[in-house]
Amino acid sequence: MSKSTLNNLTTILGLTAGAANFLGSIGVINHAAAGTIGGLATVILGYFVQQPAAGEQPQAPQPQPQK
């Protein structure tokens, strides 16, 4: 997936989680539904944030210098 696509998906998921929380807090939607929507969006967001964009290699941890 390209970096642009990942950025768009994570933005949409973040907005979805935030909007569900907000709408639940002001009583527009049920609190349980808001929690479920926000939780699912957050889980999916966490998955996409872990994925490297197309053409990028995951960074290996750098060895610590010996003292």
C-alpha positions in Angstrom: 0.0 0.0 0.0 1.4 3.4 -0.8 2.2 5.9 1.9 -0.5 8.3 0.6 -3.1 5.5 0.9 -1.9 4.6 4.4 -2.1 8.3 5.4 -5.6 8.6 4.1 -6.8 5.4 5.8 -5.3 6.3 9.1 -6.8 9.8 9.0 -10.3 8.4 8.2 -10.0 5.8 11.0 -8.8 8.4 13.5 -11.6 10.7 12.6 -14.1 7.9 12.9 -12.9 7.0 16.4 -12.9 10.6 17.5 -16.4 11.3 16.0 -17.9 8.2 17.6 -16.5 9.3 21.0 -17.8 12.8 20.6 -21.2 11.8 19.4 -21.5 9.3 22.2 -20.5 11.9 24.8 -23.2 14.4 23.7 -25.8 11.7 23.5 -26.4 11.6 19.7 -25.6 7.9 19.6 -25.7 5.2 22.3 -22.6 5.1 24.5 -22.1 1.4 23.9 -22.3 1.9 20.1 -19.9 4.8 20.3 -17.4 2.6 22.3 -17.7 -0.3 19.9 -17.2 1.9 16.8 -14.3 3.8 18.4 -12.7 0.6 19.6 -12.9 -1.1 16.3 -11.6 1.9 14.4 -8.7 2.1 16.9 -7.8 -1.5 16.5 -7.8 -1.2 12.7 -5.8 2.0 13.0 -3.2 0.3 15.1 -2.8 -2.4 12.5 -2.3 0.1 9.6 0.1 2.2 11.6 2.4 -0.9 12.0 2.5 -1.6 8.2 5.4 -0.2 6.2 4.4 1.7 3.1 5.0 0.1 -0.3 8.7 0.3 -1.2 9.8 0.9 2.3 11.7 -1.6 4.3 11.1 -2.0 8.0 13.9 -0.5 10.0 16.1 -2.9 11.9 17.0 -1.9 15.4 20.5 -0.3 15.6 23.0 -2.1 17.8 24.0 -0.3 20.9 27.7 0.5 21.3 29.6 -1.5 23.8 30.9 0.5 26.8 
